[in-house]
Amino acid sequence: MSDSFVRSAVLADEEALAVLDRRTWSVLHAVTPRPKPPYERFFDDRHRPEDLLVAEVAGRVAGYVRVVPPTPLPCNAHVRQIRGLAVDTWARGRGVARTLLDAACARALDEGARRITLCVLGHNAPARGLYESAGFEVEGVLPGEFLLEGAYVDDVMMGKALV
C-alpha cells in the first residue's frame, strides 16, 4: 500500500463511506438486509466519525474500520471492539484490510486498551483468515446465531491481547 495511508474519518467522508458500505454489502458478513433507497445516514449517534479509521489509496477512500469500546462500563474500558471493517471492491488484494486492522490495534493500544475483540460470521472464511493471521484467536462460538438466506450461521467471537 505504498500510495495509501490510514487516517481518522471526518464528517466529509460520509457519502464516500455510505457508497462503499452499500457496494460491499454481502450475506457473507452482513446480518442486516441489503440496503435499499431511501438510504439511512452513514454517521449517526452510534456511528460517529471519530470511531472510524479510513484507508485511502491514491486519494480515494478504499476502506474503513470501526473501533469502539464494547460497553460504556468503566470495568470494560480496557477493551476495544471492531464493529465493522470494509474494503471497496476496487481496492481488494492491496493489503488494505490488513493495514486497517493493524491501525485499529495500534489506535486501541494508544487509547490504553489491553485487548481488542470482534465478531465474525462463521462462514466468512476470508475474514476469519485475515483475523487469525493478525493474531486473533477464537474465544467463543454462538452456533446457529443467525438465519441468513435460509441457512443458520454461527457468530464467532475472536480476540487478541494488545499488551
C-alpha positions in Angstrom: 0.0 0.0 0.0 2.7 2.5 -1.0 0.3 5.1 -2.4 -2.0 4.9 0.6 -2.5 5.9 4.2 -4.8 5.5 7.2 -6.4 8.5 8.9 -9.3 9.3 11.2 -12.6 9.7 9.5 -14.2 13.1 9.2 -17.8 14.1 8.6 -17.0 14.9 4.9 -16.3 11.2 4.4 -19.9 10.3 4.9 -21.1 10.0 1.3 -18.0 8.0 0.2 -18.3 5.7 3.2 -22.0 5.2 2.6 -21.4 4.3 -1.1 -18.6 1.9 -0.1 -20.8 0.3 2.5 -23.6 -0.3 0.1 -21.3 -1.6 -2.7 -19.6 -4.1 -0.3 -22.8 -5.4 1.3 -22.8 -9.2 1.3 -24.5 -12.0 3.1 -21.0 -13.2 3.8 -20.7 -10.6 6.6 -24.0 -8.7 6.9 -26.8 -9.7 9.2 -29.0 -6.8 8.2 -31.0 -6.7 4.9 -29.4 -5.3 1.8 -29.7 -1.5 1.9 -32.4 0.0 -0.3 -33.4 3.6 -1.0 -34.0 5.8 0.8 -30.7 5.1 2.4 -30.0 5.8 6.1 -27.2 8.1 7.0 -23.8 6.5 7.5 -23.0 8.6 10.5 -25.4 8.9 13.5 -25.3 8.9 17.3 -24.0 5.3 17.4 -21.7 5.5 14.3 -19.5 8.6 14.8 -16.7 9.8 12.5 -14.2 9.6 15.5 -14.9 5.9 15.8 -13.6 5.1 12.3 -10.3 4.9 10.6 -10.3 5.3 6.9 -7.8 3.9 4.4 -7.1 6.0 1.2 -5.4 4.6 -1.9 -4.3 7.2 -4.5 -6.5 9.8 -2.8 -9.7 7.6 -2.9 -11.5 6.2 0.2 -10.6 2.5 -0.1 -11.9 1.1 3.2 -12.7 1.7 6.9 -12.6 0.0 10.2 -14.8 1.0 13.2 -13.3 0.6 16.6 -15.3 1.3 19.8 -15.5 0.4 23.5 -17.7 -2.7 23.7 -19.7 -1.1 26.6 -19.8 2.2 28.4 -18.8 0.4 31.7 -15.6 1.6 33.4 -14.8 -2.0 34.2 -14.6 -2.8 30.5 -12.7 0.3 29.4 -9.5 -1.7 28.8 -11.2 -3.4 25.7 -11.9 -2.1 22.2 -14.1 -3.9 19.7 -14.0 -3.9 16.0 -17.6 -3.3 14.8 -17.1 -3.1 11.0 -14.4 -3.5 8.5 -14.9 -3.0 4.8 -12.7 -2.6 1.8 -14.1 -1.4 -1.5 -14.1 -3.9 -4.4 -11.6 -2.0 -6.5 -9.1 -1.8 -3.6 -9.1 -5.5 -2.6 -5.9 -7.5 -2.8 -3.7 -4.5 -1.9 -3.3 -5.1 1.8 -5.9 -2.5 2.8 -7.8 -4.8 5.2 -4.6 -5.8 7.0 -3.4 -2.2 7.2 -6.7 -1.1 8.7 -6.7 -4.0 11.1 -3.1 -3.1 12.2 -4.1 0.6 12.6 -7.2 -0.4 14.7 -4.9 -2.4 17.0 -2.5 0.5 17.2 -5.2 3.0 18.0 -6.7 0.7 20.7 -3.3 0.4 22.3 -2.8 4.2 22.1 -6.1 4.6 23.9 -4.9 2.4 26.7 -6.7 -0.8 25.7 -5.2 -4.2 26.6 -7.5 -6.3 24.4 -9.3 -6.0 21.1 -12.3 -8.2 20.1 -14.6 -8.7 17.2 -17.4 -11.0 15.9 -17.3 -12.6 12.5 -19.8 -14.8 10.8 -18.7 -18.4 10.8 -19.0 -18.8 7.0 -16.8 -15.8 6.3 -13.6 -17.7 5.7 -11.6 -14.8 4.1 -12.2 -12.5 7.1 -11.5 -15.3 9.6 -8.2 -16.0 7.8 -7.3 -12.3 8.0 -8.1 -12.1 11.7 -6.2 -15.3 12.5 -3.2 -14.1 10.5 -3.2 -10.9 12.6 -3.1 -12.9 15.9 -6.8 -13.0 16.8 -8.0 -16.3 18.3 -11.4 -17.8 18.5 -12.7 -17.2 22.0 -16.3 -18.4 21.6 -18.9 -19.5 19.1 -22.6 -19.0 19.2 -23.9 -21.8 17.0 -26.6 -21.0 14.5 -27.0 -17.5 15.9 -28.2 -16.0 12.6 -30.6 -17.3 9.9 -29.3 -15.8 6.7 -30.9 -16.7 3.4 -32.3 -19.9 4.8 -29.1 -21.1 6.5 -28.1 -21.0 10.1 -24.8 -19.3 10.6 -22.5 -19.2 13.6 -21.3 -16.0 15.2 -17.6 -16.4 16.0 -16.1 -14.2 18.8 -12.4 -13.5 18.4 -10.0 -11.6 20.5 -6.4 -10.6 20.8 -4.2 -9.3 23.6 -2.6 -6.0 22.9 -0.1 -6.0 25.8 
